[in-house]
Amino acid sequence: MGLALTMAMGGIALAAPMTTEDKAALQQQCSGDFTTFCGDMPPADSPETQACFDKNMSKLSPGCQNAIQAYKKKG
């Protein structure tokens, strides 16, 4: 699931290419949120998965929200 989450999270910001550090932070902070809110989504980066994270942004854990925002700021 780690790779699937990384792929799914990679498209959220449409920002700069994702570094190894970005992948690790998003995996660590968002894996539970992915399972809770988007676990029925395809295990790959897709518009549906991105929409799921966008739709549930306010419900995501603070750590996941911060990791996503930090990644978006890099773009």
N, C-alpha and C positions, 0 to 999 in steps of 0.2 A: 504494500500500500504506500510506502514511503515515496517511491518513484511516481506513482499515480498522483499523490498529493502534490509533489513538487511540480509535476507537469501541469496540474490544474491550477496551482497557485501562480505558476509562471506567467500565465496570460492575464491575470487580474489587472495589473497596472498598465499593460502594454508599454512598459518602460524599457530601460536599457537591458541588455542581456543579463540573465540571472547568473550571479557568481556562485561559487561553492558555498561561500558564507551565507549568501541570501537563501540558498536551498536549505542549508542546515537550520537557519533561524526559522524559516517558514515551516519546515517539517516539525521542528521541536515545539513551536508555539501553536501550530494549527492542526495537527493531526487529529486531536480529539474533536475539534470543531468540524472538521471535514466529515468525520464519522457521524457525528450527531446531526448535522444540518444538511449534509450533501452526500451521505453514504449511498444513496440510491442513484447517484449520478454515474456516468461512465468513468472508468478509471483512467482518464486521459484529459488533457486540456481540451475543453470544448466550450462553445458558447453557453451551453446549458449549465456547466459547472461554474463558469465565471458568473453567470446570472444568479446562481444559487448563493455564492459567496456575497455578491452585491446585495441581494435581497435580505440576507441574514446578517449583514455587517453589524448592525446594532446589537445583535444577540451573541456575536462571537466573543470569546474570552478576551480580556484586556491585552494579554500577551500576543494573541493572534492579531488583534486589531493594530497593535503597535508594530508588529513585524510587517504587516501589509503596508501600513503608512510609511514606514521607514524605506521599504522597497520602492514605493511609489515616488518618494522624494528624490530617489536616485535618478529617475528618468528624466 
